[in-house]
C-alpha cells in the first residue's frame, strides 16, 4: 500500500472518530480515562503521516518546476479527495452565510446587477424541518432515560439545526444574478454555481415544470434541472454545450438549463432586454 493511500484511509477512519469524541466531550459524557489520550496520540500519528505525505508531494511538485503556491495546492489536491474538499468548503461557506443573512448582505451582487431570489418554494419546508428537529429533541428527552445520551443527542441536534439554517442562509444570500453585460449566474446556496456567458444564451422563457430527481439532475439529452421545492420556472436554451460542476466536483455539460426563480418574469425580461452580444 502506498503512503498516499495509507494517509487517505487513516484520515477517513480517524477524523469521524475524533468528531464523535468531541461530541461526547461537549455533551459531558464520562469516558474511560485512557480513551482521550489514546485518541489524541492516534490523531497525532495520523497528522504526522499526513505531514510526511504532503511534504513528499510538495517536493515532487517543486521538482517539476511549480511555484511554492502551486506546489502546495498540488500536494493538497493529491492528498485530499476532491469530494471531501468540496464538502468542507460548502459547509464553511454556508456557515459564513449566517453572518451575511444576519446583516442582510448578499454575495456576488454588484451595483447594477439584478438579484433573483429562488428560496420561495423551500422556505416553509426549511422552517418545518427546524420545528421537527426541536420536537424530536424534546421527544427523545422524554423517551430516553439516559442523561448522557440526552446530552449527545442535544449536541447533534443543535449542530443539525445550525446546518439547516446555514443552508437556507446560503440560498438567501447567494441569489441568481443577471449582470449588465448579459451574463447570468445560476446558483443554489454554496452547493452550485454556474456562470453563463452572454454569447451562450439562445433563448429564455418562463415555464413552470415539476421534474423528478435530486437538486441537480442531468438528462441524457443534455437538459440540466436545478430543482428547488420540486419545481423549475425558467428554461434557458443555449447555443452550445456549457460545462458545469456538480456539488461534489464531477464535471458534465448541458445545452438546456431549467431552474427556479421566485419572479421568473423579471429574470427572463431582464435577459431579453439586454443587447445581443456582438
Secondary structure, DSSP 8 states (H G I E B T S, - for coil): --HHHHHHHHHHHHHHHHHHHHHHHHTT----HHHHHHHHHHHHHHHHHHHHHHHHHHHHHHHTT--HHHHHHHHHHHHS-HHHHHHHHHHHHHHHHHHHHHTT--SS--TT-EEE---HHHHHHHHHHHHHHHHHHHHHHHH---HHHHHHHHHHHHHHHHHHHHHHHHHHHS-EEE-TTS-EEEEETTTEEEEE-GGGEEEEEEEEE---SSSEEE-TTSEEEE-BTTBEEEEEEEEEEEEEE-TTS-EEEEEEEEE--TTHHHHHHHHHHS----
